[in-house]
Amino acid sequence: MEDPKLEIAPKKYSGESTVISLRITKAMLADIDKIAAETGRTRNELMTLGLEFALKHIIKIIDK
């Protein structure tokens, strides 16, 4: 049996951060808080991960 390994990928974005404001529904915030509690991550970490995922997988549709 192989020894377990902790794999940590480098962060895609680094450097100075900035603060933004985001307006979301109370229901969405409740879902984020539930996942944060279950995973031991902060709201900020979860929203950053979600935005990174969206940026990687977004499909741009441009009207011609």
Secondary structure, DSSP 8 states (H G I E B T S, - for coil): -----------SS-S----------HHHHHHHHHHHHHHT--HHHHHHHHHHHHHHH-------
